[in-house]
């Protein structure tokens, strides 16, 4: 089993250039317009000086670099055509998944880690080419996502910067109770199923020991409004304390108000989906400062499926998923109007990977200002991940990750669905993704 990730990486390395290596040259990027930090004024005619993948200076006008520190010279990238924003961030993706693939329950018994790694690699390339230079993968099986993340970090394959949650933590008989018989569920989720405070601490520690650098807990018992959290407050507090002690963020996958509120009370860092918030949810979000991550484009996908008479779906499924869509939109509006912190996450996999920016457009359609939407997918998302020192804005010391578009996304957010160029760590990204 231990040799398998190495085999996967060998296959991936044969498919790609060494795109993540620290460049041997300095780079100066000239932009006609730049939103360096979401919420701040747009800067015109700026030069971004990059060394070792990070911004060294940001100066007005065209700047000729001096003393590059090596013999390879300085490369200039001319984006005088364009409006530049920081590289986009999606805090809720599933690179191993995609509508049209065999369902998870079948892939678990028919796909190898190599299959999953290759699929995730392709999806990661598409995501990066779309301008999402950083993501969180919030639920996967096996070692594939750890291996892919490490290969990207080592410069062996191209892809976005990734935090990996690994297995989603759940209670016995919890979120997957309708998928497998109990004895089958145990085969695939032994390490990520926990009961009782001590066992839940163990589950957090085990996931981090396996390589997870963020944690996701399915607090929802099912998708219905009014259902209870599958974990007790004591269990959730134990998990939050363990994650905090290990320096990783912990996020609740929650639909009902109880599954939202209980982890917020326990000290979780974020709630994803957040389908049915209530008044108490708003108070807890305000008090805790936790991030709200609505997966609106995924909800729209299930709405479209529910409204399609040609799909062989039960009336109960259609009604449940229409309720999910309308509930999530209403919750997003309540959180937005309350001025509470929102981070960007799409649940990519429900929508094609590389189409992540569709949700930016959707959020504007639902009433959020373009500048605020961009903030959710840049600095807010970086803060939600605990990576704001490295990504989320174009400031000195941070990675030179950016997206260039032809028009101003502050006037037309859909510009971000059509990148002219994507740069990660000062290096142009190959846009011809697989």
Secondary structure, DSSP 8 states (H G I E B T S, - for coil): -TTHHHHHHHHHHTTS--TTS--SSEEEEEEEEEE-STTS--EEEEEEEEETTEEEEEEES-------SSSS-EEEEEEEEEEEEE-EEEEEE-TT--TTS--HHHHHHH--HHHHHHHHHHHHHHHHHTTEEEEEE----TTHHHHHHHHHHTTSS---EEEE--S-BB-TTSTTTTTS-HHHHHHHHGGGB--SHHHHHHHHHHHHHHT-SSEEEE-BSSSSTT--BSS-HHHHHHHHHHHHHHT--EEEEE-SHHHHHHHHHHT-SEEEE-TT--HHHHHHHHHH--EEE--HHHHHHHHHHHT-TTS---HHHHHHHHHHHHHHHHHHHHHHHTT--B-----BTSS-TT-TTHHHHHHHHTT--HHHHHHHTTHHHHHHHT-TTTSSS--TTSB--EEEESS-TTT-GGGGGS-SEEEETTEE------
